[in-house]
């Protein structure tokens, strides 16, 4: 199925979900806890964190430490959890996104970790790991981030999922911070989706190589097809899951929705 057909599919599924809204508080809590753990686990694992999803859940929900794992790995999980809570607060209001809010998001992601420069734009020039691709000169980062925020807050005719994908790509292409850009970029992706009424997209760690290749292709060859398809697949998977949970809680779905959810 091509991208356009899947976009229509996702739009239709979102309509079914909208018909179920407002979801009961218990359902919302269950979905939030489920996706918070999953997104935190996979997003930190993509960057090398070795905590399993169940261990990540224990750290998030119980505040316990897991033997055999470093302090940094625990801090990465806690920082991402706090950053995701901040994203949810941003998603629940209609205020414009600002550089300050993105810096705050980065500060939360990097809290207690090295390098201790959370929220500060990089002052060094960097290259993408394992490639010859150079990110923009550090001197240009402040103006590029001003442009990014202006773009984010402007009107667009793009489908919300494609717009969210572009928001992610534009951010990681600027690479404004020394570290944490991937995690912040995936949080911004989900902020864009949630504000548009879609569930979170979880890029899974087992798809890491495909994800990195898709980003590289988009950055170097200006070909976003693979990245857009990957994010679209993630959103569709989340829509299926959320609709299934909503139906199990009593939301009536039309026959075609039940077939689609499976």
C-alpha positions in Angstrom: 0.0 0.0 0.0 1.4 3.4 -1.0 1.9 6.3 1.4 -1.2 8.2 0.2 -3.4 5.2 0.8 -2.0 4.7 4.3 -2.5 8.4 5.1 -6.1 8.0 4.1 -6.2 4.9 6.3 -4.7 6.8 9.3 -7.1 9.7 8.8 -10.1 7.3 8.8 -8.8 5.6 11.9 -8.4 8.9 13.7 -12.0 9.7 12.8 -13.1 6.5 14.5 -11.0 7.4 17.5 -12.5 10.9 17.6 -15.9 9.4 17.7 -14.8 7.6 20.9 -13.6 10.7 22.6 -13.6 11.7 25.4 -12.2 8.4 26.5 -12.7 7.3 30.2 -10.1 8.5 32.6 -9.0 4.9 33.4 -8.4 4.3 29.7 -6.5 7.5 29.3 -4.3 6.6 32.3 -3.6 3.1 31.0 -2.7 4.4 27.5 -0.5 7.1 28.9 1.4 4.7 31.1 1.8 2.1 28.3 3.1 4.6 25.8 5.2 6.5 28.2 7.2 3.4 29.2 7.4 2.2 25.6 8.5 5.5 24.1 11.0 6.0 26.8 12.5 2.6 26.5 12.8 2.6 22.7 14.0 6.2 22.4 16.8 5.7 24.9 17.6 2.3 23.6 18.2 3.7 20.1 20.9 5.9 21.8 22.5 2.8 23.4 20.7 2.4 26.8 20.6 -1.3 27.7 17.7 -1.3 30.2 14.9 -3.6 29.0 11.4 -2.3 28.6 10.3 -4.1 31.8 13.4 -2.6 33.6 12.5 0.8 32.2 9.0 0.4 33.6 10.4 -0.4 37.1 12.7 2.7 37.0 9.8 4.9 35.9 7.0 3.6 38.1 8.9 2.4 41.2 12.0 4.7 41.2 14.2 1.6 41.8 17.7 1.0 40.4 18.5 -2.1 38.4 21.7 -4.0 39.2 24.2 -4.2 36.4 23.2 -0.9 34.8 25.0 2.4 35.0 23.8 5.6 36.8 23.7 7.3 33.4 21.3 4.7 32.0 18.9 5.3 34.9 19.2 9.1 34.5 18.5 8.8 30.8 15.2 7.0 31.6 14.2 9.4 34.3 15.1 12.4 32.2 13.1 11.1 29.3 10.1 10.4 31.5 10.2 14.0 32.8 10.6 15.4 29.3 7.7 13.4 28.1 5.5 14.8 30.9 6.6 18.3 29.7 5.6 17.4 26.2 2.2 16.4 27.4 1.8 19.8 29.1 2.8 21.5 25.9 0.4 19.4 23.9 -2.5 20.3 26.2 -2.4 24.0 25.4 -2.5 25.9 22.2 0.4 28.3 22.9 3.1 28.7 20.3 6.2 26.5 20.6 9.2 28.6 21.5 13.0 28.2 21.6 12.7 28.4 25.4 10.4 25.4 25.5 12.7 23.3 23.3 15.7 24.3 25.5 13.7 23.2 28.5 12.8 19.9 26.9 16.5 19.3 26.2 17.4 20.2 29.8 15.0 17.6 31.1 16.3 14.9 28.7 19.9 15.6 29.8 19.2 16.2 33.5 22.1 14.9 35.6 24.0 13.5 32.6 27.2 14.5 30.9 27.8 16.8 29.1 26.3 19.1 31.7 25.0 21.7 29.2 21.3 21.0 29.1 19.4 23.6 27.1 22.6 25.2 25.6 23.1 25.2 21.9 26.3 23.6 20.7 29.4 25.7 20.1 31.3 23.0 18.2 30.9 21.8 14.6 29.9 18.1 14.4 29.4 15.4 11.9 26.9 12.6 11.8 28.3 9.5 13.5 29.8 7.0 11.0 29.3 9.3 8.0 30.9 12.3 6.3 27.7 14.4 6.7 28.3 17.7 8.4 25.6 19.3 10.4 25.3 23.1 10.0 28.0 25.3 11.4 27.5 26.0 15.1 27.5 29.8 14.4 24.3 29.3 12.4 22.4 27.3 15.0 20.7 30.2 16.8 19.3 31.6 13.6 18.3 28.1 12.3 16.4 27.5 15.5 14.6 30.8 15.2 13.6 29.8 11.7 12.6 26.3 13.0 10.3 27.7 15.6 8.8 30.2 13.1 8.1 27.3 10.7 6.6 25.1 13.5 4.1 27.8 14.4 3.1 28.7 10.9 0.1 27.3 9.0 0.7 24.2 6.8 -1.3 22.3 4.2 0.6 19.1 5.0 -1.1 16.1 6.4 -0.5 16.1 10.2 1.6 12.9 10.1 3.8 14.2 7.3 4.1 17.5 9.1 5.2 15.8 12.3 7.8 13.8 10.3 9.1 17.0 8.8 9.3 18.6 12.2 11.4 15.7 13.4 13.7 15.8 10.4 14.2 19.6 10.4 15.2 19.5 14.1 17.7 16.6 13.9 19.2 18.1 10.7 20.0 21.3 12.6 21.4 19.2 15.4 21.3 22.1 17.8 22.7 20.4 20.9 25.9 18.5 21.6 24.0 15.4 22.7 20.3 14.4 23.1 19.2 15.6 19.7 17.6 12.2 18.7 15.6 11.9 21.9 14.4 15.6 21.7 13.6 15.1 18.0 11.4 12.1 18.7 9.7 14.0 21.5 9.0 16.9 19.1 7.7 14.4 16.6 5.2 13.2 19.2 4.3 16.6 20.4 3.3 17.4 16.8 1.2 14.2 16.5 -0.5 14.6 19.9 -1.4 18.2 19.1 -3.0 17.0 15.9 -5.1 14.4 17.7 -3.0 11.3 16.8 -1.5 8.9 19.3 2.3 8.6 19.9 4.6 7.1 17.3 7.2 4.8 18.8 10.2 4.1 16.6 11.3 0.8 17.9 14.9 0.0 18.8 14.9 -3.1 16.6 14.3 -0.8 13.6 17.3 1.4 14.6 19.4 0.7 11.5 16.4 1.4 9.2 15.6 4.6 11.1 19.2 5.8 10.9 19.4 5.0 7.2 16.1 6.8 6.6 17.4 9.9 8.4 20.7 9.8 6.5 18.8 9.5 3.2 16.6 12.4 4.1 19.5 14.6 5.2 21.9 13.8 2.4 19.7 13.0 -0.6 16.7 15.1 0.3 14.6 12.0 0.1 12.1 11.7 2.9 10.1 8.8 1.6 11.6 6.1 3.9 11.4 8.3 7.0 7.8 9.3 6.3 6.8 5.6 5.7 8.4 4.5 8.9 6.7 7.2 11.0 3.4 6.5 9.3 3.7 2.8 10.1 4.4 3.6 13.7 1.3 5.9 13.9 -0.9 3.3 12.3 0.3 0.7 14.8 -0.6 3.0 17.6 -4.0 3.8 16.2 -4.8 0.1 16.0 -3.7 -0.4 19.6 -5.6 2.6 21.0 -8.8 1.8 19.1 -8.5 -1.8 20.5 -8.2 -0.5 24.0 -11.1 1.9 23.5 -13.3 -0.8 22.1 -12.5 -3.1 25.0 -13.6 -0.3 27.4 -17.0 -0.1 25.7 -16.5 2.3 22.8 -18.7 1.1 19.9 -16.8 0.8 16.6 -18.2 0.3 13.2 -17.7 -3.1 11.6 -15.0 -1.9 9.2 -13.1 -0.5 12.2 -13.3 -3.8 14.0 -11.9 -5.6 11.0 -9.1 -3.0 10.7 -8.2 -3.2 14.3 -8.2 -7.0 14.1 
